[in-house]
């Protein structure tokens, strides 16, 4: 896997970590921080990045975060999440949950073709 792909994803994950650390959703920042911190070990990096803890169903980050309405932080989080989903898709490591969410977010935020 191209190191450039991982570094681009780490940049996006770090943006999400910083955003969440400064928002009302601080409790989720550590999940993304652990992904970024594991970039030295590709197997661990992908395991953490693709984990159900982030992308899974009930109880996952994407299921629980910003459930109390939309604001600038939530909008930025979902846009970064769509960007992250695109990066994962381009890496060839995506799955149906990530693809579905990314497509929905891109449509909702008018971010171009899926």
C-alpha positions in Angstrom: 0.0 0.0 0.0 1.2 3.4 -0.9 2.5 5.4 2.1 0.9 8.5 0.6 -2.5 6.9 0.9 -2.0 6.3 4.6 -0.6 9.8 5.2 -3.6 11.4 3.5 -5.9 9.3 5.7 -4.0 10.1 8.8 -4.3 13.8 8.0 -8.1 13.5 7.7 -8.3 11.4 10.9 -6.3 14.0 12.7 -8.6 16.7 11.5 -11.5 14.7 12.9 -9.7 14.2 16.2 -8.9 17.9 16.6 -12.5 18.9 15.7 -14.0 16.4 18.2 -11.5 17.4 20.9 -12.8 21.0 20.6 -16.5 20.1 20.4 -19.2 18.7 22.7 -18.3 15.2 21.3 -14.9 15.0 23.0 -15.5 11.5 24.1 -15.1 10.2 20.5 -11.9 12.0 19.7 -9.7 9.2 21.2 -11.1 6.7 18.7 -9.7 8.7 15.9 -6.5 9.6 17.7 -5.7 5.9 18.2 -6.1 5.4 14.4 -3.7 8.2 13.7 -1.2 7.0 16.3 -1.1 3.5 14.8 0.0 4.6 11.3 3.5 3.2 12.0 1.9 -0.3 11.9 -0.2 -0.8 8.7 -2.0 -3.9 10.0 -3.0 -2.2 13.2 -3.8 1.1 11.4 -6.3 -0.6 9.0 -7.8 -2.7 11.8 -8.5 0.4 13.9 -9.7 2.5 10.9 -12.1 -0.1 9.6 -13.3 -1.2 13.1 -17.0 -1.6 13.8 -16.4 0.8 16.8 -16.3 3.6 14.1 -18.4 2.3 11.2 -20.6 -0.5 12.8 -24.2 -0.3 13.7 -25.8 0.5 17.0 -23.4 2.0 19.4 -20.7 2.9 16.9 -19.3 6.4 16.6 -21.3 7.2 13.4 -24.4 5.9 15.1 -24.0 7.9 18.3 -22.2 11.2 17.4 -24.0 14.5 17.0 -27.5 13.1 17.7 -28.8 16.3 19.2 -29.0 18.3 16.0 -26.8 19.8 13.4 -24.4 22.7 14.0 -21.1 23.7 12.4 -19.1 21.1 14.2 -21.5 18.3 13.1 -21.5 19.5 9.6 -17.7 19.6 9.5 -17.5 16.1 11.1 -19.8 14.6 8.5 -18.0 16.2 5.6 -14.7 14.9 7.0 -16.3 11.5 7.4 -17.4 11.5 3.8 -13.8 12.5 2.8 -12.4 9.7 4.9 -14.8 7.3 3.4 -13.7 8.3 -0.1 -10.1 7.9 0.9 -10.8 4.4 2.3 -12.7 3.5 -0.9 -9.7 4.6 -3.1 -7.4 2.5 -0.9 -9.4 -0.6 -1.9 -10.1 -1.4 1.8 -13.7 -0.2 2.0 -16.7 -2.2 2.9 -20.5 -1.8 2.3 -21.1 0.1 5.5 -18.5 2.7 4.7 -19.6 3.0 1.1 -23.3 3.4 2.0 -22.6 6.1 4.6 -20.2 7.9 2.4 -22.7 8.0 -0.5 -25.4 9.3 1.8 -23.2 12.0 3.3 -22.0 13.1 -0.1 -25.6 13.4 -1.4 -26.8 15.2 1.8 -23.9 17.7 1.7 -23.9 18.0 -2.1 -20.3 16.8 -2.3 -20.4 15.5 -5.8 -20.7 12.0 -7.3 -20.5 8.9 -5.1 
